[in-house]
Amino acid sequence: MFVGHYSAALAAKAAEPRAPLWTYVIACQFMDIGWSGLVAAGVEKVRVDPTAPGSLDLYYMPWTHSLPGALAWSIGGGLLARFALKLPARAAALIGAVVFSHWLLDLLVHQPDLELWVGGPKLGLGLWNYPVPEQALEIGLLALAGAWWVGERVRGGRRIWPAVLFLAGLVALQIAGQLAPAGGDAVSMGLTALFAYLAVGGFAWLLDRGPVDAGARLPAAASRA
């Protein structure tokens, strides 16, 4: 699962536009941003396995992709949004939910490599074993969430070209990821993934620098709720 994760970000942005797009975009990959850094540091482990779906064996990632780890990252993301970024409580709660959506979507596609607790049994329904349905799921989720987001922008009187450009960029990135061969050592894979996630977040920031969506402006007291 790659671009499918961004469907949660776009759905959350459509539902609660007061948070900047980049916060939702970073949130949906927050666990993998942590994973990338921990892999590069040698704390979590990955290796190339040509027989595995995606050619990667994600055999040790308890601190980011176990269920307790996912809950911790989700709570942390929501708290950062609320108290560091000063976002409204509803937006912060949605950001926490978007972080956790990553684990739920991974559960659908991963091999059994998501620990129920640290050192516990591993879960994963293995949709990666069926590339065509898996890709259809990812693009389908992105299309549905993207259509909702674009529709909300239209209803709010905002331009749609930033949304269309962002969606096109995600699809292009998905295609490039499918064509690029997996390889290299763990450090280089972790750093490459980290760069990709942050680049998408930066792209979202550039596209969403305007004022908040029309109709999302609330009185000051309400915006602090």
C-alpha positions as a Python dict, from the first residue, in 0.01 Angstrom:
ca = {
    (1, 'M'): (0, 0, 0),
    (2, 'F'): (141, 337, -102),
    (3, 'V'): (-87, 594, -264),
    (4, 'G'): (-389, 423, -109),
    (5, 'H'): (-276, 568, 224),
    (6, 'Y'): (-328, 919, 88),
    (7, 'S'): (-699, 848, 43),
    (8, 'A'): (-738, 888, 420),
    (9, 'A'): (-559, 1223, 405),
    (10, 'L'): (-781, 1355, 125),
    (11, 'A'): (-1100, 1230, 291),
    (12, 'A'): (-1000, 1400, 616),
    (13, 'K'): (-919, 1723, 431),
    (14, 'A'): (-1263, 1713, 267),
    (15, 'A'): (-1433, 1650, 602),
    (16, 'E'): (-1233, 1906, 802),
    (17, 'P'): (-1060, 2168, 585),
    (18, 'R'): (-931, 2383, 871),
    (19, 'A'): (-614, 2175, 895),
    (20, 'P'): (-359, 2232, 617),
    (21, 'L'): (-338, 1961, 354),
    (22, 'W'): (24, 1885, 440),
    (23, 'T'): (-68, 1787, 798),
    (24, 'Y'): (-303, 1516, 674),
    (25, 'V'): (-54, 1407, 407),
    (26, 'I'): (224, 1368, 664),
    (27, 'A'): (-19, 1199, 905),
    (28, 'C'): (-116, 924, 663),
    (29, 'Q'): (251, 826, 627),
    (30, 'F'): (359, 922, 980),
    (31, 'M'): (422, 560, 1076),
    (32, 'D'): (628, 499, 762),
    (33, 'I'): (823, 820, 817),
    (34, 'G'): (916, 680, 1156),
    (35, 'W'): (984, 340, 1000),
    (36, 'S'): (1216, 497, 742),
    (37, 'G'): (1418, 673, 1006),
    (38, 'L'): (1439, 365, 1229),
    (39, 'V'): (1541, 144, 935),
    (40, 'A'): (1814, 391, 840),
    (41, 'A'): (1929, 389, 1204),
    (42, 'G'): (1930, 8, 1217),
    (43, 'V'): (1657, -14, 1482),
    (44, 'E'): (1394, -174, 1258),
    (45, 'K'): (1486, -420, 985),
    (46, 'V'): (1405, -482, 621),
    (47, 'R'): (1577, -689, 354),
    (48, 'V'): (1539, -751, -16),
    (49, 'D'): (1364, -1079, -94),
    (50, 'P'): (1285, -1134, -465),
    (51, 'T'): (1026, -1396, -370),
    (52, 'A'): (830, -1158, -144),
    (53, 'P'): (553, -927, -272),
    (54, 'G'): (719, -599, -356),
    (55, 'S'): (1056, -773, -316),
    (56, 'L'): (1084, -656, 45),
    (57, 'D'): (1077, -865, 361),
    (58, 'L'): (954, -638, 644),
    (59, 'Y'): (1056, -880, 912),
    (60, 'Y'): (1117, -653, 1213),
    (61, 'M'): (925, -329, 1271),
    (62, 'P'): (766, -352, 1618),
    (63, 'W'): (804, 14, 1713),
    (64, 'T'): (611, 152, 1418),
    (65, 'H'): (389, -124, 1280),
    (66, 'S'): (277, -326, 1580),
    (67, 'L'): (-75, -244, 1697),
    (68, 'P'): (49, -73, 2017),
    (69, 'G'): (308, 115, 1812),
    (70, 'A'): (42, 231, 1568),
    (71, 'L'): (-178, 352, 1854),
    (72, 'A'): (114, 539, 2008),
    (73, 'W'): (203, 709, 1678),
    (74, 'S'): (-165, 800, 1629),
    (75, 'I'): (-201, 954, 1972),
    (76, 'G'): (129, 1135, 1927),
    (77, 'G'): (23, 1273, 1590),
    (78, 'G'): (-304, 1401, 1730),
    (79, 'L'): (-134, 1564, 2027),
    (80, 'L'): (126, 1731, 1805),
    (81, 'A'): (-150, 1865, 1582),
    (82, 'R'): (-345, 2002, 1876),
    (83, 'F'): (-71, 2147, 2094),
    (84, 'A'): (226, 2209, 1864),
    (85, 'L'): (36, 2320, 1553),
    (86, 'K'): (-257, 2466, 1752),
    (87, 'L'): (-516, 2306, 1526),
    (88, 'P'): (-882, 2276, 1630),
    (89, 'A'): (-966, 1970, 1837),
    (90, 'R'): (-1172, 1808, 1560),
    (91, 'A'): (-890, 1851, 1309),
    (92, 'A'): (-636, 1712, 1557),
    (93, 'A'): (-857, 1410, 1625),
    (94, 'L'): (-891, 1348, 1253),
    (95, 'I'): (-515, 1369, 1212),
    (96, 'G'): (-475, 1103, 1480),
    (97, 'A'): (-732, 888, 1300),
    (98, 'V'): (-550, 935, 969),
    (99, 'V'): (-228, 817, 1132),
    (100, 'F'): (-403, 500, 1253),
    (101, 'S'): (-563, 442, 911),
    (102, 'H'): (-214, 352, 791),
    (103, 'W'): (-209, 39, 1008),
    (104, 'L'): (-560, -63, 903),
    (105, 'L'): (-478, -34, 534),
    (106, 'D'): (-148, -214, 583),
    (107, 'L'): (-341, -496, 751),
    (108, 'L'): (-524, -555, 423),
    (109, 'V'): (-219, -579, 201),
    (110, 'H'): (82, -688, 408),
    (111, 'Q'): (205, -1036, 460),
    (112, 'P'): (173, -1135, 829),
    (113, 'D'): (432, -886, 955),
    (114, 'L'): (217, -654, 1171),
    (115, 'E'): (257, -758, 1534),
    (116, 'L'): (-56, -765, 1747),
    (117, 'W'): (172, -661, 2032),
    (118, 'V'): (549, -631, 2051),
    (119, 'G'): (678, -986, 2024),
    (120, 'G'): (326, -1120, 1969),
    (121, 'P'): (157, -1290, 1673),
    (122, 'K'): (180, -1119, 1335),
    (123, 'L'): (-116, -1020, 1120),
    (124, 'G'): (-163, -940, 752),
    (125, 'L'): (-421, -1045, 495),
    (126, 'G'): (-168, -1055, 211),
    (127, 'L'): (-348, -869, -67),
    (128, 'W'): (-1, -787, -202),
    (129, 'N'): (-3, -1146, -330),
    (130, 'Y'): (-264, -1037, -585),
    (131, 'P'): (-116, -731, -761),
    (132, 'V'): (-412, -644, -983),
    (133, 'P'): (-678, -635, -707),
    (134, 'E'): (-432, -461, -475),
    (135, 'Q'): (-360, -187, -728),
    (136, 'A'): (-731, -154, -802),
    (137, 'L'): (-796, -107, -429),
    (138, 'E'): (-531, 163, -396),
    (139, 'I'): (-637, 361, -702),
    (140, 'G'): (-1005, 312, -620),
    (141, 'L'): (-963, 448, -267),
    (142, 'L'): (-763, 742, -400),
    (143, 'A'): (-1022, 815, -668),
    (144, 'L'): (-1314, 811, -422),
    (145, 'A'): (-1141, 1031, -165),
    (146, 'G'): (-1006, 1260, -437),
    (147, 'A'): (-1353, 1305, -586),
    (148, 'W'): (-1490, 1398, -243),
    (149, 'W'): (-1209, 1647, -187),
    (150, 'V'): (-1250, 1806, -530),
    (151, 'G'): (-1627, 1825, -476),
    (152, 'E'): (-1580, 2004, -145),
    (153, 'R'): (-1343, 2253, -309),
    (154, 'V'): (-1599, 2321, -581),
    (155, 'R'): (-1874, 2374, -324),
    (156, 'G'): (-1647, 2608, -132),
    (157, 'G'): (-1568, 2814, -442),
    (158, 'R'): (-1201, 2710, -452),
    (159, 'R'): (-995, 2625, -757),
    (160, 'I'): (-968, 2256, -840),
    (161, 'W'): (-637, 2257, -1027),
    (162, 'P'): (-423, 2215, -709),
    (163, 'A'): (-627, 1905, -619),
    (164, 'V'): (-604, 1763, -971),
    (165, 'L'): (-229, 1829, -980),
    (166, 'F'): (-177, 1660, -644),
    (167, 'L'): (-378, 1355, -748),
    (168, 'A'): (-189, 1331, -1078),
    (169, 'G'): (139, 1350, -888),
    (170, 'L'): (36, 1064, -661),
    (171, 'V'): (-62, 844, -954),
    (172, 'A'): (270, 922, -1127),
    (173, 'L'): (457, 836, -807),
    (174, 'Q'): (269, 506, -780),
    (175, 'I'): (364, 413, -1135),
    (176, 'A'): (727, 508, -1077),
    (177, 'G'): (732, 301, -759),
    (178, 'Q'): (596, -2, -941),
    (179, 'L'): (856, 25, -1216),
    (180, 'A'): (1158, 94, -995),
    (181, 'P'): (1335, -225, -885),
    (182, 'A'): (1377, -280, -512),
    (183, 'G'): (1735, -302, -400),
    (184, 'G'): (2015, -153, -198),
    (185, 'D'): (2101, -173, 167),
    (186, 'A'): (1860, -94, 450),
    (187, 'V'): (2005, 252, 513),
    (188, 'S'): (1964, 363, 152),
    (189, 'M'): (1611, 216, 135),
    (190, 'G'): (1513, 394, 454),
    (191, 'L'): (1654, 728, 342),
    (192, 'T'): (1496, 699, -4),
    (193, 'A'): (1156, 625, 148),
    (194, 'L'): (1194, 911, 397),
    (195, 'F'): (1278, 1154, 116),
    (196, 'A'): (974, 1040, -84),
    (197, 'Y'): (731, 1083, 207),
    (198, 'L'): (866, 1427, 296),
    (199, 'A'): (868, 1533, -69),
    (200, 'V'): (498, 1451, -103),
    (201, 'G'): (433, 1646, 217),
    (202, 'G'): (628, 1941, 79),
    (203, 'F'): (433, 1923, -247),
    (204, 'A'): (108, 1933, -48),
    (205, 'W'): (235, 2237, 143),
    (206, 'L'): (315, 2421, -179),
    (207, 'L'): (-29, 2349, -326),
    (208, 'D'): (-222, 2441, -13),
    (209, 'R'): (-64, 2769, 91),
    (210, 'G'): (-378, 2977, 23),
    (211, 'P'): (-648, 3069, 275),
    (212, 'V'): (-865, 2801, 428),
    (213, 'D'): (-1160, 2671, 232),
    (214, 'A'): (-1450, 2909, 189),
    (215, 'G'): (-1716, 2816, 437),
    (216, 'A'): (-1458, 2679, 681),
    (217, 'R'): (-1393, 3013, 849),
    (218, 'L'): (-1541, 3012, 1198),
    (219, 'P'): (-1551, 3273, 1472),
    (220, 'A'): (-1232, 3280, 1674),
    (221, 'A'): (-1393, 3113, 1975),
    (222, 'A'): (-1532, 2830, 1762),
    (223, 'S'): (-1203, 2773, 1582),
    (224, 'R'): (-1039, 2702, 1917),
    (225, 'A'): (-1297, 2434, 2001),
}
